[in-house]
Amino acid sequence: MTREELEHIIRASGDVTDQYEFIIVGSQSILGPVPNPEEVFTMSAEADIYPLQAPELAEKIEGALGEGSQFHQTYGYYAQGVGPETTILPDGWMTRVHRLQNAATNDRVGYCLGVIDLFMSKAAAGRDKDRAFCMALLQHGYVKESGVLDLVAVMPLDDQGQRRLRATVRRWSKTLRDAGHKLADD
C-alpha cells in the first residue's frame, strides 16, 4: 500500500460513515509519519481503521471497503474495519499520532500511530509477521531499542507481560546485531 492509497481509504471511510476523524492502526499506519518507507513496510494490501468518535461504525467500513468488496476488487487494496480493542498501545499514544489530512483525504483526518507506538502494538501482538515487522523497524532505525524499552513500563500489561516484552525486544535487537546490523542505539 502507498500513502496515496491510504489517503483514498480515509476519504472513502469518511464517505461511508459520514465521520470526520479516523484512527489507523496496524502496519499501514506507518504511512502517516513515513510517507515513503522501504518496501518491507508496505507489503500489506489492507489498512486497519475505525472512526474516532463512533468506533461501532467500523462495521460499515468493513462492509463497503473490506476484503472482497467491490472497492477491493476495483483498487486492489482495502480497509479492515476494526475497533479500539484491536491493538494494545502504551499510555499516551494519542499524543504521538501523526495527523494525515489533505485534499486527497477530502479533508478528513486519519490519525496514524507514531512509529514507536506501532512497534509496541506489534511487539505486544507477538505474531510471526509482527516480529519481522518490528525487527525491520529496528534495523532501519525507525525506532531505538532504548526508546522502546522505556515505553514497556506504560504498556497495559501485567508485570510478567512487561518482562516478556522487554526480553523479546532485547532478543530481537541481539539477533540483528549478531547478523551484523548496526542499530540506532549503537
C-alpha positions in Angstrom: 0.0 0.0 0.0 1.1 3.5 -0.7 0.4 6.7 1.2 -1.9 7.8 -1.7 -3.9 4.6 -1.3 -4.2 5.1 2.5 -5.4 8.7 1.8 -8.1 7.1 -0.5 -9.1 4.7 2.2 -9.5 7.6 4.7 -11.6 9.6 2.2 -13.8 6.5 1.3 -14.2 5.7 5.0 -15.5 9.2 5.6 -17.9 8.8 2.7 -19.2 5.5 4.0 -19.6 6.6 7.7 -20.1 10.3 7.4 -17.4 10.7 10.1 -14.5 13.2 10.1 -11.7 11.6 12.2 -10.3 8.1 11.9 -7.7 6.1 13.8 -5.4 3.9 11.6 -3.7 1.1 13.4 -1.7 -1.8 12.1 1.3 -1.9 9.8 0.0 0.6 7.3 -0.2 3.4 9.9 3.5 3.8 9.2 2.4 5.7 6.0 1.4 8.7 8.2 4.8 9.5 9.8 6.8 7.9 7.0 5.3 8.7 3.6 7.7 6.6 1.5 9.0 3.7 3.7 11.1 0.8 2.5 9.1 -1.9 0.6 9.2 -4.3 3.6 6.8 -1.9 5.4 4.3 -1.5 2.5 3.5 -5.1 1.5 0.1 -5.3 3.1 -3.0 -4.5 0.9 -5.1 -3.6 4.0 -5.4 -0.7 6.3 -6.9 -1.2 9.8 -9.2 1.7 10.5 -12.0 2.9 12.8 -13.9 6.2 13.3 -12.6 8.0 16.3 -15.9 9.2 17.6 -18.0 6.2 16.5 -15.9 3.1 16.5 -19.0 0.9 16.1 -19.3 2.3 12.5 -16.2 0.2 11.6 -18.7 -2.5 10.5 -19.8 -0.1 7.8 -16.2 0.4 6.6 -15.7 -3.4 6.6 -18.8 -4.0 4.6 -18.2 -1.3 1.9 -14.5 -1.2 1.7 -13.4 -4.6 3.2 -11.7 -7.6 1.8 -13.6 -9.0 -1.2 -15.7 -5.8 -1.6 -16.2 -4.0 -4.9 -13.8 -1.4 -3.6 -11.1 -4.1 -3.1 -11.8 -5.7 -6.4 -11.6 -2.3 -8.1 -8.5 -0.9 -6.4 -6.5 -4.0 -5.2 -6.4 -2.7 -1.6 -9.0 -2.5 1.1 -9.9 -1.2 4.6 -10.4 -3.5 7.5 -12.9 -2.0 9.9 -11.5 -2.7 13.4 -12.1 -1.4 16.9 -10.0 0.3 19.6 -9.7 -3.1 21.3 -7.8 -4.5 18.3 -4.5 -3.3 19.5 -2.6 -2.9 22.7 -1.0 0.5 23.0 1.2 2.3 25.5 -0.3 5.1 27.6 -0.1 8.5 25.8 -0.2 7.0 22.3 -2.8 9.5 21.1 -0.3 12.4 21.9 2.1 10.8 19.4 -0.2 10.2 16.4 0.6 11.6 13.0 -2.2 13.6 11.6 -2.9 12.8 7.9 -5.2 15.4 6.4 -5.2 17.0 3.0 -7.2 17.3 -0.2 -6.7 13.6 -1.0 -8.4 12.7 2.2 -11.2 15.2 1.4 -10.0 17.0 4.5 -11.0 14.0 6.6 -8.4 13.2 9.3 -6.5 10.0 9.6 -4.6 9.7 12.9 -1.8 7.2 12.2 0.1 5.7 15.1 3.5 7.1 15.8 6.2 4.6 14.7 7.2 3.7 18.3 3.5 3.0 19.2 3.1 0.9 16.1 6.2 -1.0 17.2 4.8 -1.5 20.7 1.4 -2.8 19.4 3.1 -5.2 17.0 5.5 -6.4 19.7 2.7 -7.0 22.1 0.7 -9.0 19.5 3.7 -11.2 19.0 2.8 -12.9 15.7 5.5 -14.1 13.3 4.6 -11.3 10.8 4.8 -8.8 13.7 8.2 -10.0 14.7 9.5 -9.5 11.2 7.9 -6.0 11.0 9.4 -4.9 14.4 12.8 -6.2 13.6 12.7 -4.2 10.3 11.7 -1.1 12.3 14.8 -1.6 14.5 17.1 -2.5 11.6 16.1 0.6 9.5 16.4 2.9 12.5 12.8 3.9 12.8 12.8 3.0 16.5 15.6 2.7 19.1 15.8 -0.2 21.4 16.2 2.2 24.4 13.1 4.2 23.5 11.1 1.0 23.1 12.3 -0.4 26.4 11.4 2.9 28.1 7.8 2.5 26.9 7.3 -1.0 28.1 6.5 0.4 31.6 3.4 2.2 30.3 2.1 -0.8 28.3 -1.2 -2.1 29.7 0.3 -5.4 30.6 0.9 -7.1 33.9 4.4 -7.4 35.3 5.0 -10.8 33.6 3.8 -9.5 30.3 6.1 -6.4 30.6 9.1 -8.7 31.4 8.3 -10.9 28.5 8.0 -7.9 26.2 11.4 -6.5 27.4 13.1 -9.8 26.8 11.6 -10.1 23.3 12.8 -6.7 22.3 16.3 -7.4 23.6 16.3 -10.7 21.8 15.3 -9.1 18.5 18.0 -6.5 18.9 20.6 -9.1 19.7 19.6 -11.2 16.7 20.0 -8.1 14.4 23.4 -7.2 15.9 24.6 -10.8 15.7 23.6 -10.7 12.0 25.9 -7.6 11.6 23.3 -4.8 11.6 24.2 -1.6 13.4 21.1 -0.3 15.3 20.2 3.3 16.1 21.4 2.8 19.7 24.8 1.6 18.7 
